[in-house]
């Protein structure tokens, strides 16, 4: 197996690249800044630092929306720059394996494929793999066995709830609902109850520092800056963890209800496996404190977490392309004809 193999997970918020040669995961914001309509100004973390701060002459955008590629040209430009920045001379003739969401159309899958197949790097091959399968392999689960596993991947724009057995998806549901919706809930709650307007970045910061899926006895607090709706002036305000809990509890209950619906549809034999093995949660938004306890409380099933949930899919892609027993889980779209 060649060293120039790259596993790619094009997340809505973060873009993850696993380089087999170095064994490292590149994790940068999936953000691009364009000036003069078509000139690249910045990308990745540098572009995200400009989000909500850039003048009208600089357009900061996210090329992936709801898990699919919304801006193909900018995405191709950004992935090219990112690979050249980190991989340099090892990209030509490389092998790419790309994670794709479940429940998307064949045309949307083809966009993921063409992004690399038609790139200037002239790849040796391009393979696709469904993200829940990659997640499961990244979590060291034996997906080829006749055992049922439930994977819940909570991303920025989407939440994928899947039941896997024998290397395939038995049940899956792609919700257009994730960490960004939780951020918006915090923004709306503070505006409605405290007449305070804050940005997306501040809301994300509150979610990460104060957010908890279960009400806490010991409160923590954070001082933030926003704009007062009444006076229109910037003000400082102290926000307690109980306020953030009230803001995010409804969105989290929505995810809980969707998990229950999938469990109700799960065949009894697979349901027995899931009770024994537990539910596995991954994705960047699964890092909300005590989220596993909330899911256990709702479903009465043990919930398993991992150390780096946002990287589980991209690490699974490396195993799929490297290990012959998992290789069949990936597929190519090269032979398919689209009119």
C-alpha positions as a Markdown table, in Angstrom:
| # | Residue | x | y | z |
|---|---|---|---|---|
| 1 | Unk | 0.0 | 0.0 | 0.0 |
| 2 | Unk | 1.4 | 3.4 | -1.1 |
| 3 | Unk | 2.0 | 6.0 | 1.5 |
| 4 | Unk | 0.3 | 8.8 | -0.4 |
| 5 | Unk | -3.3 | 7.8 | 0.6 |
| 6 | Unk | -5.6 | 10.4 | 1.9 |
| 7 | Unk | -8.8 | 9.9 | 3.8 |
| 8 | Unk | -11.1 | 13.0 | 3.5 |
| 9 | Unk | -14.1 | 14.0 | 5.6 |
| 10 | Unk | -15.7 | 17.2 | 4.2 |
| 11 | Unk | -17.7 | 18.3 | 7.2 |
| 12 | Unk | -19.9 | 21.3 | 7.2 |
| 13 | Unk | -17.8 | 23.1 | 9.8 |
| 14 | Unk | -14.5 | 21.3 | 9.8 |
| 15 | Unk | -12.6 | 19.6 | 7.0 |
| 16 | Unk | -10.6 | 16.6 | 8.2 |
| 17 | Unk | -7.8 | 14.9 | 6.1 |
| 18 | Unk | -5.9 | 11.8 | 7.2 |
| 19 | Unk | -2.5 | 11.5 | 5.6 |
| 20 | Unk | -1.3 | 7.9 | 5.6 |
| 21 | Unk | 2.3 | 8.9 | 5.0 |
| 22 | Unk | 2.5 | 10.9 | 8.3 |
| 23 | Unk | -0.3 | 9.3 | 10.3 |
| 24 | Unk | -1.6 | 12.8 | 11.2 |
| 25 | Unk | -5.0 | 14.3 | 10.9 |
| 26 | Unk | -5.3 | 17.8 | 9.4 |
| 27 | Unk | -8.3 | 19.4 | 11.0 |
| 28 | Unk | -9.2 | 22.9 | 9.7 |
| 29 | Unk | -12.3 | 25.0 | 9.4 |
| 30 | Unk | -14.2 | 24.3 | 6.1 |
| 31 | Unk | -14.3 | 28.0 | 5.3 |
| 32 | Unk | -13.0 | 30.1 | 2.4 |
| 33 | Unk | -12.6 | 33.8 | 1.9 |
| 34 | Unk | -12.9 | 35.3 | -1.6 |
| 35 | Unk | -12.1 | 38.8 | -2.8 |
| 36 | Unk | -13.0 | 40.3 | -6.2 |
| 37 | Unk | -15.6 | 37.5 | -6.7 |
| 38 | Unk | -13.1 | 34.8 | -7.7 |
| 39 | Unk | -9.7 | 35.4 | -6.1 |
| 40 | Unk | -8.7 | 33.3 | -3.0 |
| 41 | Unk | -8.0 | 35.5 | 0.0 |
| 42 | Unk | -7.8 | 32.9 | 2.8 |
| 43 | Unk | -8.9 | 29.4 | 3.6 |
| 44 | Unk | -9.3 | 27.1 | 6.6 |
| 45 | Unk | -8.8 | 28.5 | 10.1 |
| 46 | Unk | -7.5 | 31.8 | 8.7 |
| 47 | Unk | -10.7 | 32.4 | 6.7 |
| 48 | Unk | -12.9 | 31.4 | 9.8 |
| 49 | Unk | -11.1 | 34.0 | 11.9 |
| 50 | Unk | -12.6 | 36.6 | 9.4 |
| 51 | Unk | -16.2 | 35.2 | 9.7 |
| 52 | Unk | -18.7 | 37.8 | 10.9 |
| 53 | Unk | -15.8 | 40.4 | 10.9 |
| 54 | Unk | -15.0 | 40.8 | 7.2 |
| 55 | Unk | -15.9 | 43.9 | 5.1 |
| 56 | Unk | -18.3 | 43.6 | 2.1 |
| 57 | Unk | -15.3 | 43.3 | -0.3 |
| 58 | Unk | -14.3 | 39.9 | 1.3 |
| 59 | Unk | -16.9 | 37.1 | 1.0 |
| 60 | Unk | -16.5 | 34.5 | 3.7 |
| 61 | Unk | -18.5 | 31.3 | 3.1 |
| 62 | Unk | -18.8 | 27.6 | 3.9 |
| 63 | Unk | -18.7 | 25.5 | 0.7 |
| 64 | Unk | -20.5 | 22.6 | 2.4 |
| 65 | Unk | -24.1 | 23.1 | 3.5 |
| 66 | Unk | -26.3 | 20.4 | 5.2 |
| 67 | Unk | -23.5 | 17.8 | 4.6 |
| 68 | Unk | -23.4 | 18.3 | 0.7 |
| 69 | Unk | -21.2 | 20.4 | -1.5 |
| 70 | Unk | -23.1 | 23.7 | -2.1 |
| 71 | Unk | -20.2 | 25.6 | -3.8 |
| 72 | Unk | -18.3 | 23.2 | -6.0 |
| 73 | Unk | -15.7 | 25.6 | -7.4 |
| 74 | Unk | -14.7 | 27.1 | -4.1 |
| 75 | Unk | -14.6 | 23.7 | -2.5 |
| 76 | Unk | -12.2 | 22.4 | -5.2 |
| 77 | Unk | -10.1 | 25.5 | -4.9 |
| 78 | Unk | -9.9 | 25.2 | -1.1 |
| 79 | Unk | -9.1 | 21.4 | -1.0 |
| 80 | Unk | -6.4 | 22.0 | -3.6 |
| 81 | Unk | -4.7 | 24.7 | -1.5 |
| 82 | Unk | -5.0 | 22.7 | 1.7 |
| 83 | Unk | -3.5 | 19.6 | 0.2 |
| 84 | Unk | -0.6 | 21.6 | -1.3 |
| 85 | Unk | 0.0 | 23.3 | 2.0 |
| 86 | Unk | 0.3 | 20.1 | 4.0 |
| 87 | Unk | 1.1 | 17.3 | 1.5 |
| 88 | Unk | 3.3 | 19.2 | -1.0 |
| 89 | Unk | 4.9 | 16.8 | -3.4 |
| 90 | Unk | 3.0 | 13.6 | -2.4 |
| 91 | Unk | -0.4 | 14.5 | -4.0 |
| 92 | Unk | 0.2 | 13.6 | -7.6 |
| 93 | Unk | -1.1 | 10.1 | -8.3 |
| 94 | Unk | -2.4 | 9.7 | -4.7 |
| 95 | Unk | -5.3 | 7.6 | -3.7 |
| 96 | Unk | -8.3 | 9.4 | -2.1 |
| 97 | Unk | -11.1 | 7.9 | -0.1 |
| 98 | Unk | -13.9 | 10.3 | 0.8 |
| 99 | Unk | -16.7 | 10.0 | 3.4 |
| 100 | Unk | -20.2 | 10.8 | 2.1 |
| 101 | Unk | -23.4 | 11.3 | 4.1 |
| 102 | Unk | -26.3 | 8.8 | 4.0 |
| 103 | Unk | -29.6 | 9.6 | 2.3 |
| 104 | Unk | -28.1 | 11.9 | -0.3 |
| 105 | Unk | -28.8 | 11.7 | -4.0 |
| 106 | Unk | -26.5 | 10.0 | -6.5 |
| 107 | Unk | -25.8 | 13.4 | -8.1 |
| 108 | Unk | -24.6 | 14.7 | -4.7 |
| 109 | Unk | -22.4 | 11.7 | -4.2 |
| 110 | Unk | -21.0 | 12.2 | -7.7 |
| 111 | Unk | -20.0 | 15.8 | -6.7 |
| 112 | Unk | -17.8 | 14.4 | -3.9 |
| 113 | Unk | -16.2 | 11.9 | -6.4 |
| 114 | Unk | -15.6 | 14.5 | -9.1 |
| 115 | Unk | -14.1 | 17.0 | -6.6 |
| 116 | Unk | -11.0 | 14.7 | -6.5 |
| 117 | Unk | -11.3 | 12.7 | -9.7 |
| 118 | Unk | -11.4 | 15.8 | -11.9 |
| 119 | Unk | -8.8 | 17.7 | -9.8 |
| 120 | Unk | -5.4 | 18.8 | -11.1 |
| 121 | Unk | -3.7 | 16.1 | -8.9 |
| 122 | Unk | -4.5 | 13.3 | -11.3 |
| 123 | Unk | -5.3 | 10.8 | -8.5 |
| 124 | Unk | -4.6 | 7.1 | -9.0 |
| 125 | Unk | -8.1 | 6.3 | -7.7 |
| 126 | Unk | -11.0 | 7.9 | -5.8 |
| 127 | Unk | -13.2 | 5.8 | -3.5 |
| 128 | Unk | -16.3 | 6.8 | -1.6 |
| 129 | Unk | -17.5 | 5.4 | 1.7 |
| 130 | Unk | -20.7 | 6.1 | 3.7 |
| 131 | Unk | -19.9 | 8.1 | 6.8 |
| 132 | Unk | -21.6 | 5.8 | 9.4 |
| 133 | Unk | -19.6 | 2.9 | 8.1 |
| 134 | Unk | -16.3 | 4.9 | 8.3 |
| 135 | Unk | -17.3 | 6.0 | 11.8 |
| 136 | Unk | -17.8 | 2.4 | 12.9 |
| 137 | Unk | -14.5 | 1.3 | 11.5 |
| 138 | Unk | -12.8 | 4.3 | 13.1 |
| 139 | Unk | -14.3 | 3.2 | 16.5 |
| 140 | Unk | -12.7 | -0.3 | 16.0 |
| 141 | Unk | -16.1 | -2.0 | 15.6 |
| 142 | Unk | -16.2 | -5.2 | 13.5 |
| 143 | Unk | -18.7 | -4.0 | 11.0 |
| 144 | Unk | -18.4 | -7.1 | 8.8 |
| 145 | Unk | -19.8 | -9.3 | 11.6 |
| 146 | Unk | -23.6 | -10.2 | 11.9 |
| 147 | Unk | -23.9 | -7.8 | 14.8 |
| 148 | Unk | -25.9 | -4.7 | 15.0 |
| 149 | Unk | -24.3 | -1.4 | 16.0 |
| 150 | Unk | -26.0 | 2.0 | 16.3 |
| 151 | Unk | -23.9 | 5.1 | 15.4 |
| 152 | Unk | -25.1 | 8.6 | 16.0 |
| 153 | Unk | -23.0 | 11.2 | 14.3 |
| 154 | Unk | -23.9 | 14.8 | 15.4 |
| 155 | Unk | -22.2 | 17.3 | 13.1 |
| 156 | Unk | -22.6 | 21.0 | 12.5 |
| 157 | Unk | -25.5 | 20.9 | 10.0 |
| 158 | Unk | -26.6 | 17.3 | 10.1 |
| 159 | Unk | -27.2 | 14.4 | 12.5 |
| 160 | Unk | -26.9 | 10.9 | 11.1 |
| 161 | Unk | -28.5 | 8.1 | 13.0 |
| 162 | Unk | -27.6 | 4.6 | 11.6 |
| 163 | Unk | -27.9 | 1.0 | 12.4 |
| 164 | Unk | -25.1 | -1.1 | 10.8 |
| 165 | Unk | -24.8 | -4.9 | 10.3 |
| 166 | Unk | -22.7 | -7.1 | 8.0 |
| 167 | Unk | -20.9 | -4.1 | 6.5 |
| 168 | Unk | -24.1 | -2.3 | 5.4 |
| 169 | Unk | -26.7 | 0.2 | 6.6 |
| 170 | Unk | -29.9 | -1.5 | 7.9 |
| 171 | Unk | -31.6 | 1.7 | 8.9 |
| 172 | Unk | -30.4 | 5.3 | 8.6 |
| 173 | Unk | -31.8 | 8.8 | 9.0 |
| 174 | Unk | -30.2 | 12.0 | 8.0 |
| 175 | Unk | -31.5 | 15.0 | 10.0 |
| 176 | Unk | -30.8 | 18.5 | 8.8 |
| 177 | Unk | -30.1 | 19.4 | 12.3 |
| 178 | Unk | -26.9 | 19.7 | 14.3 |
| 179 | Unk | -24.5 | 21.9 | 16.2 |
| 180 | Unk | -25.3 | 25.1 | 14.2 |
| 181 | Unk | -29.0 | 24.7 | 15.1 |
| 182 | Unk | -28.1 | 24.4 | 18.7 |
| 183 | Unk | -26.0 | 27.6 | 18.4 |
| 184 | Unk | -29.0 | 29.4 | 16.8 |
| 185 | Unk | -31.1 | 28.3 | 19.8 |
| 186 | Unk | -28.7 | 30.0 | 22.1 |
| 187 | Unk | -28.8 | 33.2 | 20.0 |
| 188 | Unk | -32.6 | 33.2 | 19.9 |
| 189 | Unk | -33.0 | 32.5 | 23.6 |
| 190 | Unk | -30.7 | 35.3 | 24.6 |
| 191 | Unk | -32.4 | 37.7 | 22.2 |
| 192 | Unk | -35.9 | 36.8 | 23.4 |
| 193 | Unk | -35.2 | 36.7 | 27.1 |
| 194 | Unk | -32.4 | 39.1 | 27.7 |
| 195 | Unk | -32.6 | 41.5 | 24.7 |
| 196 | Unk | -29.0 | 40.5 | 23.8 |
| 197 | Unk | -27.8 | 40.0 | 20.3 |
| 198 | Unk | -24.7 | 37.8 | 19.9 |
| 199 | Unk | -22.9 | 36.2 | 16.9 |
| 200 | Unk | -22.6 | 32.6 | 15.8 |
| 201 | Unk | -19.0 | 32.4 | 17.2 |
| 202 | Unk | -20.0 | 33.6 | 20.6 |
| 203 | Unk | -22.9 | 31.2 | 20.7 |
| 204 | Unk | -20.6 | 28.3 | 19.8 |
| 205 | Unk | -18.2 | 29.4 | 22.6 |
| 206 | Unk | -21.1 | 29.4 | 25.1 |
| 207 | Unk | -22.1 | 25.9 | 24.0 |
| 208 | Unk | -18.6 | 24.5 | 24.3 |
| 209 | Unk | -17.8 | 26.1 | 27.7 |
| 210 | Unk | -21.1 | 26.2 | 29.5 |
| 211 | Unk | -23.3 | 23.8 | 27.5 |
| 212 | Unk | -24.5 | 20.7 | 29.4 |
| 213 | Unk | -27.2 | 18.2 | 28.3 |
| 214 | Unk | -28.4 | 17.7 | 31.9 |
| 215 | Unk | -29.1 | 20.5 | 34.4 |
| 216 | Unk | -26.2 | 21.0 | 36.8 |
| 217 | Unk | -26.3 | 21.8 | 40.5 |
| 218 | Unk | -23.1 | 23.8 | 40.4 |
| 219 | Unk | -23.4 | 26.7 | 38.1 |
| 220 | Unk | -20.5 | 28.2 | 36.0 |
| 221 | Unk | -20.6 | 31.5 | 34.3 |
| 222 | Unk | -19.0 | 33.3 | 31.4 |
| 223 | Unk | -18.9 | 37.1 | 30.5 |
| 224 | Unk | -19.7 | 37.8 | 26.9 |
| 225 | Unk | -20.1 | 40.9 | 24.8 |
| 226 | Unk | -23.2 | 41.5 | 22.7 |
| 227 | Unk | -25.5 | 44.2 | 21.5 |
| 228 | Unk | -28.4 | 45.5 | 23.5 |
| 229 | Unk | -31.6 | 45.4 | 21.5 |
| 230 | Unk | -33.1 | 48.4 | 23.3 |
| 231 | Unk | -30.2 | 50.8 | 23.3 |
| 232 | Unk | -28.4 | 49.4 | 20.2 |
| 233 | Unk | -25.1 | 49.7 | 22.1 |
| 234 | Unk | -22.5 | 47.0 | 22.9 |
| 235 | Unk | -22.8 | 45.6 | 26.5 |
| 236 | Unk | -21.1 | 43.0 | 28.6 |
| 237 | Unk | -23.3 | 40.4 | 30.3 |
| 238 | Unk | -22.6 | 37.4 | 32.5 |
| 239 | Unk | -24.3 | 34.2 | 31.2 |
| 240 | Unk | -24.8 | 31.2 | 33.6 |
| 241 | Unk | -24.7 | 27.6 | 32.6 |
| 242 | Unk | -28.4 | 27.2 | 33.5 |
| 243 | Unk | -29.3 | 29.8 | 30.8 |
| 244 | Unk | -27.4 | 27.8 | 28.2 |
| 245 | Unk | -29.0 | 24.6 | 29.4 |
| 246 | Unk | -32.5 | 26.1 | 28.9 |
| 247 | Unk | -31.5 | 27.3 | 25.5 |
| 248 | Unk | -30.2 | 23.9 | 24.2 |
| 249 | Unk | -32.5 | 21.4 | 25.9 |
| 250 | Unk | -35.2 | 21.4 | 23.2 |
| 251 | Unk | -32.8 | 20.9 | 20.3 |
| 252 | Unk | -31.2 | 18.0 | 22.2 |
| 253 | Unk | -34.6 | 16.5 | 22.9 |
| 254 | Unk | -35.3 | 16.6 | 19.1 |
| 255 | Unk | -32.2 | 14.4 | 18.5 |
| 256 | Unk | -33.3 | 12.1 | 21.4 |
| 257 | Unk | -36.8 | 11.6 | 19.8 |
| 258 | Unk | -35.2 | 10.8 | 16.4 |
| 259 | Unk | -33.0 | 8.1 | 18.1 |
| 260 | Unk | -36.1 | 6.6 | 19.7 |
| 261 | Unk | -37.9 | 6.5 | 16.3 |
| 262 | Unk | -34.9 | 4.6 | 14.7 |
| 263 | Unk | -34.8 | 2.2 | 17.7 |
| 264 | Unk | -38.6 | 1.5 | 17.3 |
| 265 | Unk | -38.0 | 0.5 | 13.7 |
| 266 | Unk | -34.9 | -1.7 | 14.5 |
| 267 | Unk | -35.5 | -5.4 | 14.0 |
| 268 | Unk | -35.6 | -7.3 | 17.4 |
| 269 | Unk | -32.4 | -9.3 | 16.9 |
| 270 | Unk | -30.4 | -6.2 | 16.0 |
| 271 | Unk | -32.0 | -4.3 | 18.9 |
| 272 | Unk | -30.7 | -7.0 | 21.3 |
| 273 | Unk | -27.2 | -6.4 | 19.9 |
| 274 | Unk | -27.5 | -2.6 | 20.4 |
| 275 | Unk | -28.6 | -3.1 | 24.0 |
| 276 | Unk | -25.5 | -5.3 | 24.6 |
| 277 | Unk | -23.0 | -3.0 | 22.8 |
| 278 | Unk | -24.6 | 0.3 | 23.5 |
| 279 | Unk | -25.1 | 3.4 | 21.3 |
| 280 | Unk | -22.0 | 5.0 | 19.9 |
| 281 | Unk | -22.0 | 8.8 | 19.5 |
| 282 | Unk | -19.4 | 10.7 | 17.3 |
| 283 | Unk | -19.1 | 14.0 | 15.5 |
| 284 | Unk | -17.9 | 17.4 | 16.8 |
| 285 | Unk | -21.2 | 18.3 | 18.4 |
| 286 | Unk | -21.3 | 15.1 | 20.5 |
| 287 | Unk | -18.8 | 16.8 | 22.8 |
| 288 | Unk | -21.5 | 18.6 | 24.7 |
| 289 | Unk | -21.1 | 17.7 | 28.4 |
| 290 | Unk | -23.1 | 14.8 | 29.7 |
| 291 | Unk | -24.8 | 14.2 | 26.4 |
| 292 | Unk | -24.2 | 10.5 | 26.8 |
| 293 | Unk | -26.1 | 10.6 | 30.1 |
| 294 | Unk | -29.1 | 12.3 | 28.5 |
| 295 | Unk | -29.3 | 9.7 | 25.7 |
| 296 | Unk | -29.0 | 6.9 | 28.3 |
| 297 | Unk | -31.8 | 8.5 | 30.4 |
| 298 | Unk | -34.1 | 8.7 | 27.3 |
| 299 | Unk | -33.3 | 5.2 | 25.8 |
| 300 | Unk | -32.2 | 3.1 | 28.8 |
| 301 | Unk | -29.3 | 2.0 | 26.7 |
| 302 | Unk | -25.6 | 2.6 | 27.5 |
| 303 | Unk | -23.9 | 5.2 | 25.4 |
| 304 | Unk | -20.3 | 5.0 | 24.3 |
| 305 | Unk | -18.1 | 8.0 | 23.6 |
| 306 | Unk | -14.7 | 8.3 | 22.1 |
| 307 | Unk | -11.7 | 10.6 | 22.7 |
| 308 | Unk | -11.7 | 12.4 | 19.4 |
| 309 | Unk | -15.3 | 12.1 | 18.0 |
| 310 | Unk | -14.8 | 14.5 | 15.2 |
| 311 | Unk | -11.9 | 12.4 | 13.8 |
| 312 | Unk | -13.5 | 8.9 | 14.0 |
| 313 | Unk | -14.7 | 8.9 | 10.4 |
| 314 | Unk | -11.5 | 10.0 | 8.8 |
| 315 | Unk | -9.4 | 7.5 | 10.8 |
| 316 | Unk | -11.9 | 4.8 | 9.7 |
| 317 | Unk | -11.3 | 5.7 | 6.1 |
| 318 | Unk | -7.6 | 4.9 | 6.5 |
| 319 | Unk | -8.4 | 1.4 | 7.8 |
| 320 | Unk | -10.9 | 0.8 | 5.0 |
| 321 | Unk | -8.4 | 1.6 | 2.3 |
| 322 | Unk | -5.5 | -0.2 | 4.1 |
| 323 | Unk | -7.1 | -3.4 | 5.3 |
| 324 | Unk | -8.3 | -5.9 | 2.7 |
| 325 | Unk | -11.2 | -7.1 | 4.9 |
| 326 | Unk | -12.7 | -3.6 | 4.9 |
| 327 | Unk | -11.8 | -2.6 | 1.3 |
| 328 | Unk | -15.1 | -3.8 | -0.1 |
| 329 | Unk | -16.9 | -1.2 | 2.1 |
| 330 | Unk | -15.7 | 1.6 | -0.2 |
| 331 | Unk | -17.0 | 2.1 | -3.8 |
| 332 | Unk | -16.1 | 4.0 | -6.9 |
| 333 | Unk | -18.4 | 6.0 | -9.2 |
| 334 | Unk | -16.0 | 5.9 | -12.2 |
| 335 | Unk | -18.0 | 3.3 | -14.1 |
| 336 | Unk | -21.4 | 4.9 | -13.6 |
| 337 | Unk | -22.8 | 7.0 | -16.5 |
| 338 | Unk | -24.7 | 10.2 | -15.8 |
| 339 | Unk | -26.6 | 12.0 | -18.5 |
